[in-house]
Amino acid sequence: MASKIPDNVANPSIYKKAKAKMKRKFDVTPSAYSSGYLVQEYKRMGGKYKGASGGEVTLDPAKSDLDKDGKLSKYEKKRGTAIAKSMAKQAKGMRDGGTVMVQSRGCGAMMPGKKKMTRVPRG
């Protein structure tokens, strides 16, 4: 039986070598340890995976133009891109849940840094 190579593997020959090395090292395959070793060894040998690499962040020129002159300065481009990246990262983190509430522990006033943040799933 031939070993199946996943579709997202960019270098099948390197993957085969890493898999052979993993099979020599571990008696029980597949297991969590052997699978993790396979991925690490494949990457160590220079293998890459195909697929999404994080998504593109688009700059909104209308919102980024601070002085409303119709041209984006170097600063406005950097600032707009940074804000877009931050918003994309925040939206990605809120996909599965996102309602965040603060629970205070103890009695009396709590310093903001000492409050425990809890993630509460939606639905």
Secondary structure, 3 states (H helix, E strand, C coil): CCCCCCCCECCHHHHHHHHHHHHHHCCCCCCHHHHHHHHHHHHHCCCCECCCCCCCCCCCHHHHCCCCCCCCCHHHHHHHHHHHHHHHHHHHHCCCCCEEEEECCCCCCCCHHHCEEEEECCC
